[in-house]
Amino acid sequence: MPDWTSALKLDTNRQVIDGSSKALADAVRDGADLRIYTEFRHNEHIDVTSYNDELIREVAEFRETLLIDDRWSAGFMTLRQPVELPDGFGARPSMSLFLYNEDGTQAIARPHLDGPPVSGALGSTPLDVHNNMPKYHELDGWDGSTNAPSSNFIYDFEVFNYWVRNDWRQVLSHSADGDVISGSIGELEDAFKAGSEVKVGVSGLCDGIDAAGDASLSHELFIQVGSGYYYTWEKLFIGATHPFVRIKPAIPVHYTSRGWDYGWAMCRTDGKVALSMVDPYTLSFHRSDGCHAIRWFVR
């Protein structure tokens, strides 16, 4: 099995103690998978009324990675339901769309799934008081009375370790018009029909998510392909992705009101990308399409 290696390690004050942000960015740019290791105490993070100060180790998968301005890395949990350790799941079914930046700043968006969407006022939400949780520092909150509250925060974990598995191989890069820059569709076809997994790195996928977004920040979003299709006469490969968060590009990456959504993409080797995205506030779907430069990886 391929090895996981530590690209970046931070202490509880989020200072670099091993690796570097450049090493993490280099791995993300190469399509590497990302898992982040943290440590915390049960009665500091899970149940502050408990006498149990047992150390808990967590490793979480960040299925989606995002590279901003070719230098800043962030990862998203895209499939997580809230849990209540150690017994089961949280009180309300929702998506726990956690976001971790390379500097240890964190965020959560939580579109609820357990009933008709709640309509409320969009905008800034007053910060909660967390006097009993001194390691939790809420930076801001958004849309608290809606179906999709979000917040940006820092939790002082004992350690942050950004583990990467860098065994993806780029076999094709093309422009938004489908013009081949490197590799070939033939290489992608050969790997695909031999059973290889496929991942895409799509440039500019988050453009337009927020009218107030900073269009000057280039970005590339990496997500795995679930199902692939190859049209043998047209020499056209199509990949339907796993779900991902689309978010306003920023450094650091953070949630804002109406600055994100969630959904799926269908990517083609001629540069065309079709999106089926969920409005987290209403849970209604909307579809769009565009053209993007894409890099295709296999393993």
N, C-alpha and C positions, 0 to 999 in steps of 0.2 A: 504494500500500500504506500502511496506517496506520503511524504512527511509534511506535517504542519510546522512552520517556522515562525518565530516571533519577529515581526517587522518593527514593532514599536511597543515600548512599555513605559507606563506612567506611574508615579507614586500617588498617594492619596491627595496631594496638593496639585496633581496633574502636571508635575514636572517630569521631563524625560529622564529616565534612568537607564534605558537601553534602547538600541535601535534609533530610528529617526523617522520624522514625517516624510522625508524623501524616500526612504526605503518602503514605507507603506504606500505612498503614491506610485512608486515604480511598480509595485506588485498589483495594485488596483488597475493601473494602466494596462498591464499584461493580462487582465481578466481574472486575476486570482480570486478564489473564494475567501470569505472573511468570517472569522469567529472571534468574539471578544470574551476574554476571561476577566471576571471581577470577584471580589471577596467582600462580604459584609457580615455584621452581627445580627442574629435573629431579632433581638429586642431593640435594635436600633433602626431596623428597616422593615421588618415584617409585622411584629406586634410589640409596640412600644410599652405596653402594660405588662409584658412578660418579664420574668426573672431569668429567662434563658438567654445567655449571652454567647451561645454557640456560634462559631464561625461557619458561615455557609459559603461554599464556592459555587460560582455559576459560570457556565460557558453557554453563550447564546449565538445562534446562527443569524447572520446578517445577509440574507439571500440577495438583496439588492445593494450594489455599491454605486457611488457617485463620485466623479472626479471633477472638481470645479477649477477652472482656470489652469488646468493641467498640473495642479500642485496641491490642492486641498481635498482630503479624502473624508467621506462620510459613508456610513452603512445604515441600512434599514432592516428591521424585522418586518417581514411582510405576511407571515402566516400565523402569528401568535394570537391566542385567546388569553385574556387575563386569568391568572392563577392566584389562588390563596394558599400559600405554603403553610403546612405541609400536606394538606388534606384534599384539595380539589381546585375547582375553578372559582373565579370571582363572582360577585353577586349578579352582575349584568353581563350577558353575552355581548361582546363587541370585538372589534379588531384592536389589538394593542400594537399600533404602528410606531414602535420606539425607533428613535434616531440617535445615533452616537457620532459625534464629530471626532476628528483626530486629536483634538485638544481635550477630550473628555467631557465637553459640554454635551448635554443630552436633551431630548425632547420626546413628547408623546402626543399622538393624535388618536382619538378613541371614537370612531363612528359606531354608534350603538345599533344592534341588530335584533333587538328583542320586542319590537312593536312598531306601531306607526311612528314615523319620524316626528320629533318634537321641533316645532318652529319657535324660535326665540330671536332676540336681538343679536345681530352680529357685532363683533368688536371686542375691545379690551375687556377682560374679566378681572375684578378685584382679586388681588393675591390673597391666598389663604394664609392663616397663621399656623406655623409649624414649630411652635416652641418646644414641643415634646419630641421633635425630630431634628436635632441640631445639625446633622450631616446633610440635610435636604435643603437646598436653596432654590426656591422658585424665582425665576427671572421675570417671567410674564405669563399671562394666560389669555386665551382667546375663545370667544363663542361659547361661554360656559353654560348658557341656557338653551343651547341648540342640540341637535342630534350628534354633533361632531365637535366636542370640546377638544382643545389642544393647549399645551403649555410647553415652555422651555425652561430647563432647570439644570442644576448641578447636584448630583449626589456624590458625596465624598467616599467613594469606594476605597477599600484598603489598597487596592492596586487595579490597574487597567492593563491588560495584555492583549495586543492586537495580533492574532494568529492568522496567518495566510497559508493557503495551499495553492502554490503557483505552478500547476501542471496543465494549464490550458495552452493550446497551440493555435496561434492565429493562422488561418488558412486563406482568408480573403479580406481585403479592404477595398471599399468602393465609395465613390462620391455620391452625393444626393441624387445625381442623374443616373447612377448605376455604372459609371465608368470605372473600370478596374484600376486601382492604384497599386495593389500588390496581391500576390497569390492568384488563385483562380477558382471559379465555380466548380471546376472539375475536382480540385482538391477537397472542397467542401462536400461534393457529392460522394466521393470515394469514402470519406470518413463517416458520413451520415449513413450510407447503406451498409457499412461495416458495423453499425451499432453504436457509434460514438455519440456522446452527449454534445449538445450545441449550446453556445452562449453568444449573445450579441452585445456589442458596445455601440450605443446609438447616440450620435452627436446632436445636440440641440433639441432633445425630445421635450424638455421642459419650457422651451420658449413659448411665451404667450399664456402661461398658466395664470399670470397675474399682470394686469395692465401696468402695475407699478414696478414690475420686475426690472432688474438691471440687465438689459440686453447685451451689455459689454462683457458679461461674464460667460465665457465659453464653458461648456460642460459636456460630459459623456456619461450616460447611464448604462450600467451593466446589469443584465438580467438573463437568466437561463431560459432556453427554449424548451417547452414541454412536448410539442408535436411539430414535426417537420414534414414538408411535402416537396417533391421534386418533379417538375414538369419536364419530361425527358426530351420532347421536341423543342420546346422553347428555351431549354437550358435555364430554367428559372427555379430558384429555391425559395420556399416560403417557410417561415418559422413563427409559430404561435407561442408567445411567451408565458411564463409564470406571472402572477400579479405583482404589481410594483406601485410605489408611491411616486407621483409626479409632483414636483415642488419648485417653488420659486428659487432660482439660483442665488446663492449668497455665501459669504464667508464670515462666520461659520454658517452652516445650513441651519435653518430654524423654521418652525411652523408659524404662520400668521393667518389672520382671518382671510378666507377665500384664497389663500396662497398655496393650496395643495388639492390633489384629488387622488383617486386610487383606481387601478384597472389593469387592462391587458392590451398588448400590442400584437399585430400581425405584421411581421417585417419581411420584405422581399429583397432579393438581390438586384433588382432594378432601382432600388432606393425608395420605393413606395412603402409607407408605413400607415396602417389603419389602426385607429385607437378605439377601444370601447371602455369608457371611463365612467366611474360611479361618482355622482355628486354626493359627497358624504353627508350633506345637510338634509337631503331629500331622499337619498338612496335611489334616485332615478338615474338611468343610464343615458349617456349621450355619446354619439359617434362622430369621428372626424378623421381626416386623412391628410397626409403631407408627404414630403420627400426629405430624406435624411441620409447623411453619410453614415455608413455602418461598417463595423469590423466584426467578423465572424470567427469564433473560436471553437475548437473541438477538443475532446479528450476521450 
